[in-house]
Amino acid sequence: MAREASNGVGCPRPLRLVVDRRIDAEELRRFEGLVVSGPGADDCAIWVGPIGADSYGRFWVRRGGGERIMLRANRYALAAARDGVALQPWVRALHGCNNPACVRVSRPGETGLLHVVGGSQRDNMLMMAGARRGGGRAAIRTRGAGVAARRARAVAVRCGWDADAVAAALLGSAEAILW
């Protein structure tokens, strides 16, 4: 089951998501066809499919009665890594790499730079605070770290793996902030 539903004010809220490698093999092939991975062990896997206004990848699936459902690509990747084990609605797909276009899932026990990991909304807020992003403060909006600038950087790295382009997008501005 995979669904995104409105919370009553037009914002999507994630619901229970299951991706099974056998049952959803064609869907997974389509997903993986929209991902470009870098050659390094710690490189991001960049989503080259549609990007939403919030800079996160978008992936559409059909489930149940053929209903078309939009999912964030990073959340789909996290569910796919669980291979048939449900990703509950309260589990967020968090980016340790601070790259919203990244769909590389970090495995439990993995060390070094973490990419997409599961966590709570509290974990997400702590990670955002640690990276000095979010909160809508004027200083954040004027440093090229707002949603529009973050989306522009996500779109800039979608044309295939180019280490220099990814590094430039991750560094983004003269300020010491990634996204």
C-alpha positions, -999 to +999 in steps of 0.1 A: +000+000+000+013+034-009-006+066-005-002+103+000-032+120+014-042+155+022-041+166+058-071+189+052-051+220+044-037+209+010-004+195+024+004+159+017+010+136+047+027+103+042+008+071+048+020+035+053+042+025+023+053-010+013+076-017-016+083-054-023+111-062-048+092-091-063+057-076-065+069-041-074+098-051-097+086-031-127+080+000-106+115-004-090+131-006-124+114+026-134+125+042-102+161+030-106+161+043-142+157+078-127+187+076-104+224+084-112+250+073-087+285+086-083+315+064-085+326+069-049+315+049-019+301+080-001+286+097-032+250+106-034+226+088-057+209+117-075+173+117-085+170+128-121+132+126-124+107+153-116+115+177-088+088+194-067+088+231-057+103+220-023+133+205-041+125+169-033+121+143-061+086+131-071+078+096-081+043+083-091+031+048-085-001+029-092-015+007-064-047-010-055-073-001-080-049+017-103-050+049-084-020+071-092-002+082-061+026+108-058+055+100-034+087+118-025+115+099-042+136+097-010+107+082+010+101+056-018+138+047-017+137+042+020+107+019+017+123+000-012+154-006+010+131-023+035+120-049+009+084-056+018+085-043+054+061-014+058+074+021+062+051+036+088+036+071+083+055+086+112+089+075+098+105+104+079+131+100+051+159+122+065+190+134+046+223+133+064+239+146+033+216+176+032+209+169-005+172+167-012+179+152-046+197+122-030+179+089-028+208+067-016+197+049+015+223+044+043+221+010+059+220+004+096+256+004+110+270+023+081+296+049+090+308+080+074+285+104+056+249+092+060+225+098+032+188+089+034+179+074+068+146+068+087+138+090+117+111+109+135+100+145+129+120+154+160+151+138+144+144+159+113+141+191+133+174+184+151+192+176+119+178+208+103+190+229+133+224+212+133+228+221+096+215+257+102+186+254+078+149+259+081+129+280+105+121+307+079+145+332+094+154+362+072+191+353+073+183+318+059+161+332+031+187+358+020+218+334+019+206+314-010+194+287+013+156+291+008+133+267-009+137+283-044+175+283-042+175+247-028+153+236-057+176+253-082+205+234-068+186+201-069+176+206-105+213+216-114+226+181-105+200+161-124+218+158-158+239+127-150+268+123-126+293+152-127+314+154-095+322+191-100+285+200-106+274+180-075+302+196-054+292+231-066+255+225-060+262+212-025+284+242-016+259+264-033+269+298-020+298+316-004+281+310+030+290+280+051+257+261+045+248+232+022+210+234+017 
